[in-house]
Structure formats: structure tokens, C-alpha cells
């Protein structure tokens, strides 16, 4: 019936003219890769009741369904943003080791990138006369594209996977495609990649505070370089991990870890603030205002007059078309430091946008509709209810039409 198709376990019926999902589930869960199996059932158990097969041969006709399991894929969302579905990894060949044996930041990974295909199945890497690419990369440094930077953090040694990204921009800026100009503007791209070997990076969470700061400064320098290269998505992830590395700095009870080291505490606190501001800037570059606003909110909790946080939060509000809050933040920036010309110019522009938005909203509101119910006999008249009889316990109350003057007229209409 079908030579080759993909099926997700427990996904339900396949649709008109195809074998029911519950039959495929029962067969596939007992099979291994490359195995062929067959089952014998009446057609009513294999196909929907209205399918052509049942209508032609009858529901009691016996049929043999043969299935070959060609490949098994284990799917996992590897996106930097949790559950975003931007980068999905399907395991073609299982790796070795525990599920948590994966590369980490500043580790080394040896990858074999076998091919890249478009959603239509067109191979765009390697060239017709080319071969697969093997390379050794530093995890998190942007030597490979964002899709592979996401995926290899979830891969094990000797694992082969199909990495699918919904947005082709995830494949721009690193190996294997680099800055190819002929990439499709839309549509999925799928990369087939194998993790040949890797070495884990340092376990920064186990470091003492001074070593943790040294590691974080190195990662911040890499993030700054990536930002300068236009790799905003990967740079934002680097800043986010530094923020997580100092998650304890803002907790009052954790200051005991910095006893006798007030300068180290202030330096770590300042680094976290700087990374939040940079994370907000990366989000604005990606036209993603919500993370930018949240990062600025956290900075302003600690430093209420931080002009960078106020300015970038205003930019996030503008992207969300919240011009009132944007004007409020920009006015605060101008009040704190009148020499910031960018804030003054943006305030003037935003004020015009706010006025245009207000005029548009006023034009959409119809005063006649707002007050039309005032003269309507069916509208609630509070004075009519002042004389409403009190209900006694166990006694059914009088109907509204007996004590509301306009109720009967309204009901007749």
C-alpha cells in the first residue's frame, strides 16, 4: 500500500484509506529495526469503516498486513528556548553511555556532518561531487551553525541524528553552510550528523566563586564576539548560562559564600547585571520583546535608575505596541540623564505613535453604541429593584414580572 512513510507511535488514526494507528502501534512496539512482521485481521479492524477497502470487500473480509520497520527515530526538542520546537533532534542510531553523557560548554566535539536537505528533499550539502564534513569544534563557540549548537548538547558518543530546524536562519553563520546566500527563506532544513567523539567541558557549577568568575568572563568574551558576528541567538544563550551560573548572587542568605570578599561579590553581581542587559539587547535584535522586558525588569529591581535597562525595556514595549509604558520609561531616562540624545529622539517618535494609536482607538469607539442601552426598557433600572420583596426561607420568590414595572413590556417585545 505504501512503500515508505513516517509514523509516530500513539498518534491515532492514519486517515481515510490507511491502516488504523492502533494496528500499527500493536505491531511496531514489538519490532526491531530492519524486521518484517505481518498480522491477519478482518478489514474492519485494519481500516476505518468508510474506507474504500471496507466498502469494496466488506468488513469481514480477511486481510494480511505486512510491515517492515526501516528506521526508528527518537524525537527530542533541543531548542535553546524550552519547548519552542525550533530545533528537533531525531535519533537514527543510538549512542553509547548514559542519557546525560553529553558535551558541555568549552568541551570539544568531533562531528561528521553528512548532509543537509530542504523540506522538499533537495540536498544542498554536500555538493554533488563533495563528501561529508568531519570537524573538531569547541562547544558553544559558534564554529557550527545554531541548529548543531543546540543539538550536540543533547547527543551522545557515536549517536547519529536528523536535526530539523523550522527556520533556515538556524543554519546560517557556521559550518556546514556558513553564510550561504542561496538558502531558502522559509521551510524546514534537516541535517544528518554523527557525534564521533567528545570531551566534556569544565563543571563550572562546582567551582569556587573566584574560579567561577574567571570561567564566566571567558564565556562573556565569547558571547560578545558572537554578538559582533551577528550570531544573536547563540550569544543570548551564552549570556543566559552566565546568569544561571550566578543564580545565588541575588539571594541574601548566599552572601555568606562571599565572606571577606566584598569586591568579588560586587564583581559577580555586576557581571550578572551586564549579562542581563546584553541578553535583552540580543532579544531585541531577534525581535523577541518578552525576554528583553523580563531581563530589564530584573535589572531594575536592583538598580531602579539604570538607564540602559529603562531604554531597552522601552524598546521592548514599542515592539509590543505598548506606547504608554514605552513613553514612561523613556521619560525616566531623559529625567535621569538629559544628555542621552537617543532616548530623547525615541521619546518624540514614540509619543507620535502613541497619539496616532489614541486617535485610531477613538475613531473605533462609537458613543451612540455606548449609551444606547440607557434609554432601553430592557436595561437594568436600579430603582425598580429597591422595592423587591424579600424571599422567606422555604417560600418560592415572586417572578420578576410581578414586581418590576418594565419587565412585562420587555418580555412582550
Phi and psi in degrees as a GROMACS rama.xvg file:
@    title "Ramachandran Plot"
@    xaxis  label "Phi"
@    yaxis  label "Psi"
@TYPE xy
-135.798  126.59  UNK-2
-75.6104  -36.3362  UNK-3
-157.403  123.359  UNK-4
-156.702  158.945  UNK-5
-97.1122  142.943  UNK-6
-140.087  134.592  UNK-7
-101.228  125.773  UNK-8
-58.2331  142  UNK-9
61.667  28.3407  UNK-10
-90.8008  -5.31367  UNK-11
95.7368  -163.035  UNK-12
-63.0155  146.889  UNK-13
-82.6372  -15.7989  UNK-14
111.689  177.919  UNK-15
-58.6189  132.16  UNK-16
82.264  3.97266  UNK-17
-124.141  158.867  UNK-18
-64.1647  140.393  UNK-19
-62.3908  144.742  UNK-20
-62.1604  -36.7564  UNK-21
-64.1391  -30.2703  UNK-22
-69.8012  -46.9331  UNK-23
-62.1112  -39.9502  UNK-24
-59.0161  -45.4446  UNK-25
-64.1542  -31.3666  UNK-26
-79.2845  -49.3065  UNK-27
-68.4058  -33.263  UNK-28
-66.2795  -14.7011  UNK-29
-104.262  4.80055  UNK-30
-107.723  158.924  UNK-31
-110.887  164.164  UNK-32
-59.8884  131.161  UNK-33
86.9114  -5.64612  UNK-34
-83.142  150.277  UNK-35
-116.602  133.727  UNK-36
-138.107  156.275  UNK-37
-139.651  149.912  UNK-38
-133.118  150.893  UNK-39
-114.35  124.411  UNK-40
-146.729  157.752  UNK-41
-64.992  152.626  UNK-42
-59.9766  -29.9209  UNK-43
-64.5552  -22.7829  UNK-44
-90.2833  -12.5183  UNK-45
-100.571  -31.2311  UNK-46
-129.217  158.475  UNK-47
-60.0148  156.015  UNK-48
-61.685  -30.0505  UNK-49
-96.5592  12.9848  UNK-50
-73.3826  155.394  UNK-51
-58.426  -35.013  UNK-52
-64.2872  -44.6204  UNK-53
-67.8946  -40.7132  UNK-54
-67.2738  -32.9514  UNK-55
-80.6016  -42.6119  UNK-56
-107.987  -11.8151  UNK-57
94.7062  150.457  UNK-58
-69.234  -21.778  UNK-59
-93.5063  -4.26453  UNK-60
-62.7821  137.633  UNK-61
-88.5676  136.609  UNK-62
-137.424  154.009  UNK-63
-109.331  124.297  UNK-64
-105.976  117.725  UNK-65
-109.254  131.543  UNK-66
-128.611  134.782  UNK-67
-113.911  125.43  UNK-68
-88.9525  102.746  UNK-69
-82.4662  -39.3398  UNK-70
-153.164  151.253  UNK-71
-119.331  128.673  UNK-72
-118.387  129.584  UNK-73
-104.954  117.319  UNK-74
-94.0516  138.4  UNK-75
-146.275  137.063  UNK-76
-80.8673  116.309  UNK-77
-106.55  11.8603  UNK-78
-59.8347  148.651  UNK-79
-59.5771  -41.719  UNK-80
-85.5822  127.335  UNK-81
-59.4572  130.678  UNK-82
58.8926  26.2727  UNK-83
-78.4438  -24.0621  UNK-84
71.0141  18.2045  UNK-85
-78.252  -36.9085  UNK-86
-129.637  121.121  UNK-87
-121.286  131.578  UNK-88
-108.844  128.068  UNK-89
-114.565  118.884  UNK-90
-76.5926  121.302  UNK-91
-92.5137  -41.717  UNK-92
-131.533  123.983  UNK-93
-63.9051  144.771  UNK-94
-88.5681  -175.225  UNK-95
-109.907  157.969  UNK-96
96.3658  176.163  UNK-97
-70.8085  163.079  UNK-98
-61.7403  -24.7584  UNK-99
-95.6757  5.26354  UNK-100
-82.2372  86.4681  UNK-101
-131.383  159.637  UNK-102
-64.2706  157.105  UNK-103
-134.905  171.078  UNK-104
-53.0442  137.277  UNK-105
68.4906  10.3003  UNK-106
-85.1289  176.426  UNK-107
-116.71  141.201  UNK-108
-136.011  137.627  UNK-109
-105.801  115.652  UNK-110
-115.021  147.29  UNK-111
-117.895  110.39  UNK-112
-93.2314  112.622  UNK-113
-89.756  -41.8175  UNK-114
-165.499  162.216  UNK-115
-132.744  129.167  UNK-116
-128.031  151.513  UNK-117
-81.6394  175.827  UNK-118
-62.8328  -28.766  UNK-119
-83.3265  -1.47722  UNK-120
92.4033  5.93253  UNK-121
-78.6717  127.715  UNK-122
-83.6555  122.976  UNK-123
-109.629  -5.80642  UNK-124
-153.077  137.985  UNK-125
-76.0884  178.425  UNK-126
-64.1955  161.08  UNK-127
-52.1384  -34.8308  UNK-128
-101.417  11.6635  UNK-129
-95.5906  -177.82  UNK-130
-135.435  175.448  UNK-131
-64.135  160.782  UNK-132
-112.568  125.836  UNK-133
-111.658  132.489  UNK-134
-152.26  153.537  UNK-135
-105.361  123.678  UNK-136
-125.217  152.766  UNK-137
-88.0657  122.594  UNK-138
-63.3775  127.775  UNK-139
89.1516  0.759293  UNK-140
-99.1783  2.72161  UNK-141
81.7931  16.5368  UNK-142
-70.1783  -26.438  UNK-143
-113.549  168.375  UNK-144
-67.3089  167.107  UNK-145
-60.8515  -35.2341  UNK-146
-61.2126  -42.7325  UNK-147
-75.8015  -30.8293  UNK-148
-62.8495  -36.5747  UNK-149
-68.0044  -47.3981  UNK-150
-72.6087  -39.7622  UNK-151
-70.8807  -16.4819  UNK-152
-69.744  -14.7724  UNK-153
-114.36  13.0444  UNK-154
-104.749  152.61  UNK-155
-109.614  168.83  UNK-156
-61.9917  135.522  UNK-157
67.8429  13.4684  UNK-158
-81.6065  137.891  UNK-159
-113.529  133.565  UNK-160
-141.951  154.322  UNK-161
-101.051  116.864  UNK-162
-104.825  115.881  UNK-163
-111.139  128.291  UNK-164
-117.106  134.545  UNK-165
-71.3459  -29.6081  UNK-166
-113.034  121.367  UNK-167
-58.5041  -20.1104  UNK-168
-63.8872  -18.9154  UNK-169
-67.0822  -15.9207  UNK-170
-103.519  8.18738  UNK-171
-101.798  137.399  UNK-172
107.037  -3.93147  UNK-173
-156.163  178.986  UNK-174
-63.8946  146.267  UNK-175
-95.0818  -11.1384  UNK-176
-95.3417  -21.109  UNK-177
63.2052  -134.259  UNK-178
-105.91  45.9687  UNK-179
-57.7864  131.241  UNK-180
-85.9755  -13.0664  UNK-181
-96.6529  19.3557  UNK-182
-71.0262  146.946  UNK-183
-65.8251  143.707  UNK-184
-70.082  -31.2219  UNK-185
-136.423  169.87  UNK-186
99.113  157.953  UNK-187
-76.9057  151.499  UNK-188
-123.078  140.391  UNK-189
-124.223  127.736  UNK-190
-112.462  135.62  UNK-191
-102.309  121.448  UNK-192
-140.471  148.207  UNK-193
-124.717  132.417  UNK-194
-87.8782  100.88  UNK-195
-73.5785  -40.4565  UNK-196
-166.471  164.979  UNK-197
-163.701  159.978  UNK-198
-124.643  131.466  UNK-199
-64.9717  149.865  UNK-200
-82.9552  -178.664  UNK-201
-66.2216  146.642  UNK-202
-87.0121  85.6317  UNK-203
-65.117  -27.8706  UNK-204
-64.5667  -21.6916  UNK-205
-93.3328  -0.743672  UNK-206
-74.009  156.363  UNK-207
-71.2745  165.045  UNK-208
-60.9253  -39.804  UNK-209
-69.4753  -39.6301  UNK-210
-68.5179  -35.0665  UNK-211
-63.755  -39.863  UNK-212
-65.2588  -42.2763  UNK-213
-60.6417  -44.4708  UNK-214
-62.2315  -43.8444  UNK-215
-64.5239  -37.2523  UNK-216
-65.8975  -36.3089  UNK-217
-63.7687  -44.1806  UNK-218
-68.043  -33.7162  UNK-219
-66.0093  -37.9397  UNK-220
-63.261  -39.3646  UNK-221
-65.8856  -40.5307  UNK-222
-63.2628  -39.9555  UNK-223
-64.2757  -40.2771  UNK-224
-63.2793  -44.6155  UNK-225
-62.4309  -38.5566  UNK-226
-62.1118  -42.9935  UNK-227
-63.8703  -26.2657  UNK-228
-87.3037  0.415109  UNK-229
84.2404  12.6576  UNK-230
-91.4503  65.3335  UNK-231
-65.359  -35.8899  UNK-232
-66.2468  -45.1691  UNK-233
-72.5793  -37.1111  UNK-234
-62.1321  -41.1956  UNK-235
-61.2813  -37.8183  UNK-236
-66.3648  -37.0586  UNK-237
-64.0853  -44.2654  UNK-238
-63.4554  -39.0294  UNK-239
-62.9055  -39.1082  UNK-240
-70.1047  -32.2398  UNK-241
-67.0252  -40.8483  UNK-242
-59.5121  -42.8026  UNK-243
-66.4824  -32.9198  UNK-244
-62.6883  -30.3225  UNK-245
-111.47  39.646  UNK-246
-62.2587  -22.2625  UNK-247
-87.4921  -10.0665  UNK-248
-64.4535  -35.6204  UNK-249
-85.1634  0.806027  UNK-250
-94.4343  124.808  UNK-251
-57.4655  -39.7849  UNK-252
-69.2295  -19.8764  UNK-253
-82.7632  -4.27423  UNK-254
-66.0236  -16.5986  UNK-255
-62.9524  -23.7131  UNK-256
-71.0811  -14.405  UNK-257
-111.695  22.5914  UNK-258
-59.8723  128.375  UNK-259
79.5666  3.06687  UNK-260
-132.395  56.9545  UNK-261
-62.3704  -33.8959  UNK-262
-66.8022  -39.2161  UNK-263
-64.154  -40.3553  UNK-264
-61.6984  -45.8878  UNK-265
-65.6699  -35.2313  UNK-266
-68.2829  -41.8853  UNK-267
-65.5634  -40.0079  UNK-268
-65.0043  -42.1918  UNK-269
-65.0981  -39.3484  UNK-270
-62.3113  -40.2594  UNK-271
-66.3052  -38.8854  UNK-272
-63.8997  -44.6508  UNK-273
-61.0733  -40.5452  UNK-274
-68.0053  -34.6926  UNK-275
-66.3653  -40.9962  UNK-276
-64.337  -40.1294  UNK-277
-70.0041  -35.567  UNK-278
-61.7032  -41.1174  UNK-279
-62.5686  -40.6841  UNK-280
-65.267  -41.8486  UNK-281
-61.3258  -41.7495  UNK-282
-63.9316  -38.8977  UNK-283
-65.0307  -38.6702  UNK-284
-63.7497  -31.444  UNK-285
-87.7101  4.5317  UNK-286
58.3761  40.7783  UNK-287
-121.249  86.1406  UNK-288
-73.7227  -28.5638  UNK-289
-64.6331  -48.8014  UNK-290
-60.9484  -33.8587  UNK-291
-64.4441  -44.6028  UNK-292
-64.1501  -42.3381  UNK-293
-64.2777  -41.0756  UNK-294
-63.5482  -42.54  UNK-295
-66.5646  -36.9787  UNK-296
-58.4232  -42.8194  UNK-297
-65.3608  -38.2386  UNK-298
-65.8529  -43.2098  UNK-299
-70.2897  -20.2608  UNK-300
-64.7904  -32.9651  UNK-301
-93.814  -37.6738  UNK-302
-129.473  86.3819  UNK-303
-60.4762  -22.0509  UNK-304
-108.875  25.6355  UNK-305
-72.9323  111.177  UNK-306
-68.7884  -33.553  UNK-307
-63.7142  -43.7006  UNK-308
-64.5599  -42.7958  UNK-309
-64.0139  -42.9  UNK-310
-65.9242  -43.5827  UNK-311
-73.9399  -31.5702  UNK-312
-66.7198  -36.9709  UNK-313
-62.3899  -40.6471  UNK-314
-62.2832  -39.1753  UNK-315
-64.3855  -41.0668  UNK-316
-62.4945  -36.457  UNK-317
-65.6045  -41.9129  UNK-318
-62.4015  -30.846  UNK-319
-88.098  3.09033  UNK-320
61.4961  30.7308  UNK-321
-100.137  79.7714  UNK-322
-74.4277  -23.9787  UNK-323
-66.1169  -50.5107  UNK-324
-67.4402  -34.8828  UNK-325
-62.2858  -44.8058  UNK-326
-62.0035  -39.7507  UNK-327
-61.1743  -46.8185  UNK-328
-66.9312  -41.7489  UNK-329
-66.7184  -36.1814  UNK-330
-64.7137  -37.2954  UNK-331
-64.0123  -39.359  UNK-332
-61.4245  -45.9296  UNK-333
-64.7554  -38.076  UNK-334
-66.4348  -37.1015  UNK-335
-74.2237  -44.5921  UNK-336
-140.604  93.5831  UNK-337
-64.5413  -12.2966  UNK-338
-81.2318  -5.37119  UNK-339
-82.033  95.0613  UNK-340
-67.4482  -34.2109  UNK-341
-60.2637  -40.0613  UNK-342
-67.2122  -39.6348  UNK-343
-64.7171  -43.8363  UNK-344
-65.8268  -41.8286  UNK-345
-67.0405  -32.9403  UNK-346
-63.8467  -44.0117  UNK-347
-62.6058  -42.7091  UNK-348
-64.9857  -42.3305  UNK-349
-69.2132  -36.0328  UNK-350
-62.012  -37.681  UNK-351
-66.6017  -41.7137  UNK-352
-63.2155  -37.0431  UNK-353
-65.6323  -42.5022  UNK-354
-64.248  -42.2543  UNK-355
-62.2145  -41.6579  UNK-356
-64.9127  -40.6754  UNK-357
-63.9972  -42.477  UNK-358
-63.7834  -39.2612  UNK-359
-64.7275  -41.1982  UNK-360
-67.4543  -40.2344  UNK-361
-63.757  -34.4806  UNK-362
-69.5237  -26.7624  UNK-363
-81.1369  -20.9643  UNK-364
-85.382  129.831  UNK-365
-107.961  114.41  UNK-366
-61.6981  -35.7333  UNK-367
-61.7527  -38.196  UNK-368
-68.3092  -35.1127  UNK-369
-67.6218  -33.3769  UNK-370
-106.934  2.44017  UNK-371
-63.8911  -30.6341  UNK-372
-77.1885  -10.6263  UNK-373
-64.9192  -40.4988  UNK-374
-93.9158  9.27086  UNK-375
-83.7276  128.87  UNK-376
-62.8507  -22.7874  UNK-377
-84.0597  -7.43464  UNK-378
-73.0004  157.867  UNK-379
-71.3193  129.596  UNK-380
-113.45  109.442  UNK-381
-60.5561  -33.3814  UNK-382
-64.8873  -29.3664  UNK-383
-66.4407  -20.8515  UNK-384
-97.2089  -4.62687  UNK-385
-64.7741  -31.8688  UNK-386
-97.1119  17.9895  UNK-387
-64.5869  131.209  UNK-388
-67.8657  145.195  UNK-389
-77.8421  137.214  UNK-390
-79.6648  132  UNK-391
-89.8135  148.566  UNK-392
-58.6564  131.621  UNK-393
80.1259  -1.6563  UNK-394
-113.66  127.626  UNK-395
-68.5342  133.169  UNK-396
-69.7838  159.685  UNK-397
-70.0063  147.02  UNK-398
-65.1051  152.207  UNK-399
-58.4904  -35.656  UNK-400
-64.6222  -17.7869  UNK-401
-82.7812  -20.7052  UNK-402
-130.065  0.267216  UNK-403
-105.278  118.598  UNK-404
-56.7392  -42.8599  UNK-405
-92.2905  0.0936159  UNK-406
-66.1321  -43.218  UNK-407
-65.5427  -40.667  UNK-408
-63.6737  -40.5918  UNK-409
-65.0169  -38.9538  UNK-410
-67.4115  -37.7836  UNK-411
-64.3942  -36.8859  UNK-412
